[in-house]
Amino acid sequence: MKVIICGAGQVGWQIARHLSGELNDVTVVDSNPDLVRRATETLDVQGIAGFASYPDVLDQAGARDADMIIAATHSDEVNMVTCQVAHSVFSIQRKIARLRSQSYLTAIYSDLYRRDHLPIDVVISPEREVAAAAMRRLSAPAAFDTETFMEGQAQLLGITIQEDCPVVNTPLRQLTDLFSTLRSIVVGVRREGTLFAPEPGDQLFVGDDCYVFTHVDDVARTLEIFGKTQKRQDRVVLVGGGNVGLEVAIALEKSTWRVRAKVIERDRKCAERAAEALERTIVLNGDGLDSALLREAGIERADAMLAVTDDDKTNLLAAVRAKAEGCPFAIALINDPTLVPLMTPLGIDAYINPRATTVSSILRHIRHGRVRQVYSVGDAEAEVIEAEVMSTSPMAGQALRDIDFPEGVLVGAVRKGNEVVRPTGSLRIEDGDVVAIFAMAKDVPEVERLMQVSIDFF
């Protein structure tokens, strides 16, 4: 497949990394020559320095025979014009655009723009993706990371192992014997900064971050086994009322459980815009690092606090200040993955990486239709891929123990019909089964070969 990626920032670079690693013909376009140089030097891609919306630049990038274009620059307008030029001038069939402006999104999602007038096949909204991620974090506050799979029937939980964890220093194979009816499996462990897929004889140690795949009905029991308790988040304080904070506040107002939320926003115009858009949420104009303002917002009575400004360091400091004022659960929005290791020393409970959520969303839309979902773990170090097994797949008709998976691959769950079952060595995979697989980045191409999902992209 020949793909043009417009924008060589973190999102564009990660998408290029994934697609070039799967032996696709990838060309990266960006107006910043340094970003283009970084992409071509670190990845097996071609690079063009220039404005992505210019027809001559797209022509140099090979648009005449491209199968797909992904517009992920920092400008909504450039992304939209790029897709229009790709459609009108070069007849590129598949066009994906990242858009941030609420005005554009409202018009597009309400179908005021028809495809004939604005030819974008898939619109990715980072703000809406982050809002969805925030809601998932709040639904499982004991986990530092969470994602749903199997149409809501299964969940991936990121759990930090602490000293009070009942299963610390226990070999993973013994967990199967101790909790034989538990539909959960540890698929990944991060130890001292290194992520790996564990072996049955591996133990969990204090300080490990583990990724557990579990049936949705067993989430509470799984968390209990790992020493965590669940508490519903009824009172929430948001620091940051910009595009992301507003989307999160709107999602909280629409949530099925009644949430009392307050938003703190430093910029007065931004605060006024948020106050006009929200119905039940109180908006306070001021600095989210101000202890007095946090107390006015009721931070000591809040169940959770989310710091979602556009500055990572502000988010980290706001989360630390909220914890110091008595808030039991703090989430920080972090764009820079190198800051994530600071979370534990600072006592921050969870984080949201908007780039990772955006990358996951784009990957979900560019792979073959048999792939139901793709979730990027950590700094694109691993993926969880959910896909339907085809009759031509090497997996079809085999027991799991007989499938030649790479070392960095573990099956998290299998859905047969409408039932999600725990994967065991004797479980036979059949045509039509849906399988969720945790795979280290280097092993993703082999997983796609086994599942027969990379041979025919959109």
matplotlib code that plots the C-alpha trace (Angstrom):
import matplotlib.pyplot as plt

x = [0.0, 1.3, 0.5, 1.3, 1.4, 1.1, 2.7, 5.8, 5.1, 4.7, 1.4, 2.6, 6.0, 4.3, 1.9, 4.8, 6.7, 3.9, 3.1, 6.8, 7.5, 4.7, 6.5, 4.2, 5.5, 5.3, 6.1, 6.1, 5.4, 6.0, 6.9, 9.6, 12.7, 14.1, 11.1, 11.3, 15.0, 14.2, 11.6, 13.8, 16.9, 15.0, 12.4, 12.3, 10.3, 10.7, 10.4, 9.3, 9.7, 6.9, 3.3, 1.1, -1.9, 0.2, -0.6, 3.0, 4.2, 1.7, 2.7, 6.4, 5.2, 3.6, 0.0, -0.9, -0.7, -1.2, -3.8, -4.3, -3.5, -3.4, -3.5, -2.2, -0.6, -1.2, -3.6, -7.2, -7.4, -4.3, -5.6, -9.0, -7.5, -5.0, -7.8, -9.7, -6.7, -6.0, -9.6, -10.1, -6.6, -5.2, -8.3, -6.8, -9.5, -8.9, -8.5, -8.1, -7.9, -7.2, -9.4, -9.4, -11.8, -15.1, -16.8, -15.6, -16.4, -19.9, -20.6, -19.0, -20.6, -24.0, -23.7, -23.8, -20.7, -21.4, -18.7, -19.0, -18.3, -15.6, -14.2, -12.8, -13.5, -12.5, -12.3, -10.1, -10.7, -7.9, -10.1, -12.9, -10.4, -8.9, -12.4, -13.3, -10.0, -10.7, -14.1, -12.4, -9.9, -12.7, -14.6, -11.6, -9.8, -7.7, -6.0, -3.4, -4.5, -7.7, -9.3, -12.4, -12.5, -14.9, -17.7, -17.4, -17.2, -13.5, -11.2, -7.4, -6.3, -3.0, -2.3, 0.6, 1.8, 2.2, 3.3, -0.3, -0.9, -1.9, -0.3, 3.1, 6.1, 3.6, 4.5, 1.8, 1.1, 0.0, -2.6, -4.4, -4.5, -5.5, -8.3, -9.5, -12.7, -11.2, -11.3, -8.2, -4.6, -1.5, -0.3, 2.3, 4.7, 6.8, 9.7, 12.3, 11.1, 11.2, 7.9, 7.8, 5.3, 5.7, 6.4, 4.2, 7.1, 7.6, 6.6, 5.1, 7.2, 6.5, 6.8, 5.8, 3.2, 1.3, -1.4, -4.2, -6.8, -10.1, -13.7, -15.8, -17.8, -14.5, -13.0, -13.9, -12.7, -9.4, -8.7, -9.4, -7.0, -4.3, -5.0, -7.1, -10.5, -13.1, -14.9, -17.3, -16.2, -19.1, -17.2, -14.6, -12.4, -10.9, -7.9, -8.0, -11.1, -9.7, -10.7, -9.8, -11.1, -14.4, -14.8, -14.2, -16.7, -19.3, -18.7, -19.1, -22.4, -23.6, -22.4, -24.9, -24.0, -24.6, -21.2, -20.8, -17.9, -16.0, -13.7, -10.7, -9.5, -6.8, -7.8, -10.9, -12.2, -11.7, -13.5, -16.4, -16.7, -16.7, -19.3, -21.6, -21.2, -21.8, -25.2, -24.5, -20.7, -19.3, -16.5, -14.0, -11.6, -8.1, -4.8, -5.2, -2.0, -3.5, -4.2, -6.9, -8.7, -8.5, -10.0, -12.8, -13.4, -13.7, -10.6, -10.4, -14.0, -13.4, -13.2, -10.9, -9.0, -8.0, -5.3, -5.9, -4.2, -2.0, 1.2, 2.5, 4.5, 1.4, -0.6, 2.0, 2.2, -1.5, -1.9, 0.7, -1.0, -4.4, -3.0, -1.4, -4.7, -6.4, -7.7, -7.4, -7.1, -5.3, -5.0, -2.6, -2.6, 0.9, 2.1, 5.8, 6.3, 9.6, 7.7, 5.7, 8.4, 7.9, 4.4, 5.2, 7.7, 5.3, 2.4, 0.2, -2.3, -2.9, -2.1, -3.6, -1.4, -3.4, -0.9, -1.2, -5.0, -4.9, -2.5, -4.6, -7.7, -6.0, -4.5, -8.0, -9.3, -6.4, -6.1, -8.2, -11.9, -11.3, -9.4, -11.9, -9.6, -6.0, -4.7, -1.1, 0.5, 3.0, 5.2, 4.1, 6.1, 3.3, -0.2, -3.3, -5.0, -8.5, -9.4, -11.7, -9.9, -10.3, -10.6, -7.3, -5.5, -2.7, -4.5, -7.8, -8.5, -5.5, -5.3, -3.6, -0.7, 0.1, 0.2, 3.7, 3.4, 6.6, 7.9, 6.6, 3.0, 0.2, -3.5, -5.7, -9.2, -11.2, -14.8, -16.8, -20.1, -21.4, -19.3, -15.8, -13.7, -10.3, -7.6, -6.1, -3.6, -6.3, -8.7, -9.2, -9.4, -12.0, -13.0, -15.1, -13.6, -12.6, -9.1, -7.4, -3.6, -1.0, 2.1, 5.4, 5.9, 8.5, 6.1, 3.1, 3.8, 4.0, 0.7, -1.0, 0.4, -1.0, -4.4, -4.3, -5.3, -2.5, -2.9, -5.8, -6.0, -8.8]
y = [0.0, 3.5, 6.1, 9.8, 11.2, 14.9, 16.2, 14.8, 15.7, 13.0, 11.7, 11.6, 10.1, 7.3, 6.5, 6.4, 4.2, 1.7, 1.6, 1.6, -1.3, -3.2, -2.8, -0.2, 2.5, 5.6, 9.2, 11.9, 15.6, 18.5, 22.2, 21.8, 20.3, 19.2, 17.0, 15.5, 14.8, 13.1, 10.9, 9.8, 9.2, 7.1, 5.4, 3.6, 6.3, 8.9, 12.6, 15.8, 19.2, 21.5, 22.5, 19.5, 21.3, 22.3, 20.1, 20.2, 19.0, 16.2, 15.3, 15.0, 12.8, 10.4, 11.3, 10.1, 6.5, 6.7, 4.6, 6.7, 10.1, 11.0, 14.7, 15.2, 18.6, 21.2, 23.2, 22.1, 24.2, 22.6, 19.2, 19.9, 21.5, 18.6, 16.1, 18.2, 18.4, 14.7, 14.0, 16.5, 16.5, 13.1, 10.9, 9.3, 6.9, 7.0, 10.3, 10.8, 14.1, 15.2, 18.2, 20.1, 23.0, 22.5, 24.5, 22.2, 19.1, 20.3, 20.9, 17.7, 15.4, 17.0, 16.2, 19.8, 19.0, 16.2, 14.0, 15.5, 19.0, 18.0, 14.6, 13.3, 9.6, 9.6, 12.6, 12.1, 14.6, 14.5, 16.3, 13.8, 10.9, 12.4, 13.0, 9.3, 8.3, 10.5, 8.9, 5.4, 6.5, 7.8, 4.5, 2.6, 4.9, 2.2, 1.6, 4.0, 2.9, 1.3, 0.5, -1.5, -4.3, -6.9, -4.4, -3.5, -7.1, -7.0, -4.4, -3.8, -2.5, -0.9, -1.7, -0.7, -3.4, -2.0, -3.6, -4.5, -6.5, -10.0, -11.7, -9.9, -12.3, -15.0, -16.8, -16.0, -19.6, -20.0, -17.2, -19.6, -22.3, -19.9, -18.2, -20.8, -19.0, -15.6, -14.5, -12.4, -12.7, -10.5, -9.7, -7.1, -5.9, -2.7, -3.2, -0.4, 1.3, -1.7, -3.2, -7.0, -9.9, -12.1, -15.8, -18.2, -18.5, -14.7, -13.0, -9.6, -7.3, -4.2, -1.2, -3.2, -1.7, -4.6, -4.7, -7.1, -8.2, -9.1, -9.9, -6.8, -8.7, -9.6, -6.1, -5.5, -8.9, -8.5, -5.2, -6.6, -9.5, -7.0, -5.0, -2.2, -0.9, 0.7, 4.0, 5.9, 9.3, 11.7, 14.9, 16.0, 19.1, 19.9, 22.2, 23.5, 24.7, 24.8, 22.4, 19.3, 20.4, 21.5, 18.1, 16.3, 18.5, 17.9, 14.2, 14.3, 16.2, 13.5, 10.6, 8.0, 8.6, 12.0, 13.9, 17.2, 18.9, 22.2, 23.7, 26.0, 28.0, 30.7, 32.5, 34.7, 34.4, 30.7, 30.4, 32.5, 30.2, 27.1, 28.6, 29.3, 25.8, 24.0, 23.6, 22.2, 22.6, 25.5, 27.4, 29.3, 31.8, 31.6, 29.7, 25.9, 26.0, 28.4, 26.5, 28.9, 28.5, 24.7, 24.9, 27.1, 24.4, 21.9, 19.9, 18.3, 16.8, 15.8, 12.2, 13.0, 15.8, 16.0, 18.4, 18.9, 22.2, 22.4, 22.5, 19.2, 20.7, 22.7, 19.5, 17.6, 20.4, 20.9, 17.2, 17.3, 20.3, 18.6, 15.6, 17.8, 19.5, 16.1, 14.9, 11.1, 10.6, 12.8, 12.4, 14.5, 15.0, 14.4, 14.8, 14.2, 10.4, 11.2, 12.8, 9.7, 8.1, 11.1, 10.1, 7.6, 9.7, 12.6, 10.5, 11.1, 8.2, 8.1, 10.0, 10.4, 10.6, 12.4, 11.4, 7.8, 8.0, 9.7, 7.2, 4.3, 5.9, 6.4, 2.9, 1.5, 3.2, 2.3, -1.4, -4.0, -4.3, -7.6, -5.5, -4.3, -2.2, -1.3, 0.2, 1.6, 0.8, 3.2, 5.1, 2.9, 0.1, -2.5, -2.9, -4.7, -5.8, -7.1, -8.8, -11.5, -14.7, -15.6, -19.1, -18.6, -17.6, -19.9, -19.7, -21.1, -24.7, -24.8, -24.9, -21.9, -24.0, -25.1, -21.6, -20.4, -17.0, -14.8, -14.5, -10.9, -12.0, -13.1, -13.7, -11.7, -12.9, -14.8, -14.2, -17.1, -16.0, -13.6, -15.2, -13.9, -16.7, -16.9, -18.1, -21.5, -23.7, -26.2, -23.6, -24.1, -21.0, -21.2, -19.1, -16.2, -16.0, -12.6, -12.6, -9.8, -10.1, -8.1, -7.8, -5.9, -3.4, -5.6, -8.6, -6.8, -7.7, -11.4, -11.2, -9.6, -12.5, -15.0, -13.3, -12.6, -9.0, -7.0, -8.4, -6.2, -2.7, -0.2]
z = [0.0, -0.9, 1.8, 2.1, 5.6, 5.9, 9.1, 10.6, 14.2, 16.9, 15.5, 11.9, 12.9, 14.9, 12.1, 9.6, 12.0, 12.2, 8.4, 7.2, 9.7, 8.0, 4.6, 3.2, 0.8, 3.0, 2.1, 4.8, 3.9, 6.2, 5.8, 8.5, 6.8, 10.2, 10.9, 7.5, 8.0, 11.4, 9.8, 6.8, 9.1, 11.7, 9.5, 6.2, 4.5, 1.8, 2.8, 1.0, 2.5, 1.5, 2.2, 2.2, 0.5, -2.5, -5.5, -6.8, -3.4, -3.3, -6.8, -5.7, -2.9, -5.4, -5.0, -8.6, -7.5, -3.8, -2.1, 1.0, 2.4, 6.1, 6.9, 10.4, 10.3, 13.1, 10.9, 10.4, 7.3, 5.7, 6.6, 4.9, 1.8, 1.5, 1.4, -1.1, -3.4, -2.9, -4.0, -6.8, -8.4, -7.7, -7.0, -3.9, -2.6, 1.1, 2.9, 6.7, 8.4, 12.0, 12.9, 16.2, 15.8, 17.4, 14.7, 11.9, 13.9, 14.7, 11.0, 9.8, 12.4, 11.8, 8.1, 7.0, 4.9, 2.5, 1.2, -2.3, -0.9, 1.7, 0.7, 4.0, 4.6, 8.3, 10.7, 13.8, 16.6, 19.2, 21.7, 21.4, 21.6, 24.8, 26.3, 25.7, 27.3, 30.3, 30.8, 30.6, 33.3, 35.5, 35.1, 36.4, 38.7, 40.2, 36.8, 35.3, 31.8, 30.4, 27.0, 26.1, 23.5, 22.1, 21.8, 25.5, 26.7, 27.6, 29.1, 29.2, 32.6, 33.5, 37.1, 39.3, 41.7, 45.2, 48.5, 49.5, 46.3, 47.4, 44.3, 44.5, 44.0, 42.7, 39.4, 36.8, 36.1, 39.8, 39.3, 36.9, 39.5, 42.3, 40.4, 37.9, 37.1, 36.6, 33.0, 33.2, 31.9, 32.4, 28.9, 29.5, 32.3, 32.5, 34.8, 35.4, 32.2, 29.9, 28.6, 27.8, 27.4, 30.5, 30.5, 32.7, 35.3, 35.6, 38.9, 39.6, 41.8, 43.7, 41.3, 38.2, 35.9, 34.4, 31.7, 32.4, 29.8, 31.5, 30.9, 31.8, 34.4, 36.2, 36.3, 40.0, 41.1, 39.0, 40.7, 44.1, 43.4, 42.5, 45.7, 44.2, 45.2, 43.0, 43.9, 41.7, 40.7, 41.5, 42.1, 39.5, 39.2, 35.8, 35.4, 31.9, 30.0, 26.5, 23.6, 25.5, 28.9, 27.3, 25.5, 28.8, 30.7, 28.0, 28.2, 32.0, 31.7, 29.3, 31.4, 32.7, 36.3, 37.8, 38.0, 39.7, 37.9, 38.2, 35.6, 36.4, 33.4, 33.5, 30.2, 30.8, 27.2, 27.2, 30.6, 29.3, 26.2, 28.4, 30.7, 27.7, 26.3, 29.6, 31.4, 34.9, 35.2, 37.3, 35.5, 37.6, 36.1, 37.6, 37.9, 38.5, 40.5, 43.1, 46.3, 47.3, 44.0, 44.2, 47.7, 46.3, 43.7, 46.5, 45.7, 49.1, 48.6, 45.0, 44.0, 41.1, 39.4, 35.7, 34.6, 30.8, 29.9, 26.8, 28.9, 30.3, 33.1, 34.3, 34.3, 36.3, 38.9, 39.1, 39.7, 42.5, 44.0, 44.0, 45.7, 48.3, 48.9, 49.6, 46.3, 46.3, 42.5, 40.0, 36.2, 34.0, 30.3, 29.1, 25.5, 26.1, 26.9, 28.5, 31.4, 32.2, 34.4, 36.7, 37.6, 40.2, 42.1, 42.0, 43.2, 40.2, 39.7, 35.9, 32.7, 29.2, 26.2, 23.5, 20.8, 21.6, 21.6, 18.2, 16.8, 18.0, 16.4, 13.0, 13.0, 13.7, 10.5, 8.1, 8.6, 6.9, 7.9, 9.8, 12.4, 14.9, 17.1, 17.6, 20.8, 21.1, 24.4, 26.0, 23.6, 20.6, 22.3, 21.8, 20.4, 21.3, 18.1, 18.0, 14.8, 13.3, 12.3, 8.6, 7.2, 5.4, 8.6, 9.8, 13.2, 12.0, 13.2, 15.6, 19.4, 20.9, 22.2, 18.6, 17.0, 16.5, 18.2, 18.6, 22.1, 22.5, 21.8, 24.1, 23.5, 25.9, 25.0, 22.4, 21.5, 20.1, 19.0, 21.7, 24.5, 25.6, 26.9, 28.6, 26.3, 27.3, 25.5, 24.5, 23.1, 19.4, 17.2, 14.4, 11.4, 12.6, 16.1, 17.3, 19.0, 21.0, 20.9, 22.8, 20.6, 21.0, 18.1, 16.4, 16.3, 14.9, 11.2, 12.2, 14.2, 11.1, 9.0, 11.4, 11.4, 7.7, 8.2, 6.5, 3.0, 2.0, 3.4, 2.8]

ax = plt.figure().add_subplot(projection="3d")
ax.plot(x, y, z, "-o")
ax.set_aspect("equal")
plt.show()
